[in-house]
């Protein structure tokens, strides 16, 4: 790692799965290959052109339903990068190539969601988003990604002490879109952060959320939902860094896959540092393979440096339909294809029902129904 970069940070502790280098200098990150842990199982052939920092010849335009809370600033604004430091090559390139950042500022409790729409119009584009929630304020921010683009972006979320933030990011791109985004949330003392990641479209989508705690009593919940079709590649790489005592985290990701070369990757890294006593953490990943030709990789990692934890666990499962569930439904006269669709609806319904935004919940149920209309099961 270069020594003349002010932003360069010493690699984090942990085993091979959990070590990271943090830097804004692209040269601190060698061009990835499948032997690099951060890029294992990733869609390297589809992402490789981004490693050389291509010129931004396209556009992803961001619009909002509340211009009073949303502003655009230069990348030299002191708030930009106050929470997020790149931890991979594309993240460093995106931070270097982005010409401006979008800042969402929340200073008081808000009842209505803030909607952001990121619409791509083709070509390569870079972006940066900061959501800054003041102490004891609350907000829900929904980010909708649509259109066509090759989009490399970073996002950072600062949740002040006693504050609450829900971020729902929906990737509903057109076919052929590429989206790589690294995200970092800093959860303050007794603050709550909820992150919901929905992947429905695009050719290759890689979202990498990282959670840090700035004080004791922080609570983070990460939910993921993806429906992956033939040829699509969806990659989720999660890291939860428990460095403060008395904090909680929950991770639940569910994916259904159908068609030839439908591919998903889920990597969940949880690191409980020595000082993080009374930590309560659990991560869960479930993958439902609807047809032959689909593949799901699931890699949960848990490293604990203290024996004084309240709970620490993980679970992962990948497979076809539950024979007992199907037998139960068919024994009551329900045809096999209808029974399978019912199982898929129930598989996702548990997560959709917890989102808390009725209009979005209805939209996601409709999207699942549309997928099931064209399903191969």
Secondary structure, 3 states (H helix, E strand, C coil): CCCCCCCCECCCCCCCCCCCCECCCHHHCCCCCCCCHHHCCCCHHHHHHHHHCCCCCCCEEEEECCCCCEEEEECCCCCCCCCCCCCCHHHHHHHHHCCEEEEEEECCCCCCCEEEEEEEEEEEEEEEEEEEECCCCEEEEEEEEEEEEEEEEEEEEEECCCCEEEEEEEECCCCCCEEEEEEEEEECCCCEEEEEEEECCCCEEEEEEEEEECCCCCEEEEEEEEEECCCCEEEEEEEEEECCCCCEEEEEEEEEECCCCCEEEEEEEEEECCCCCCCEEEEEEEEEECCCCCEEEEEEEEEECCCCCCEEEEEEEEECCCHHHHHHHHCCCCCHHHHHHHHHHHHHHHHHCCCCCHHHHHHHHHHHHHHHHCCCC
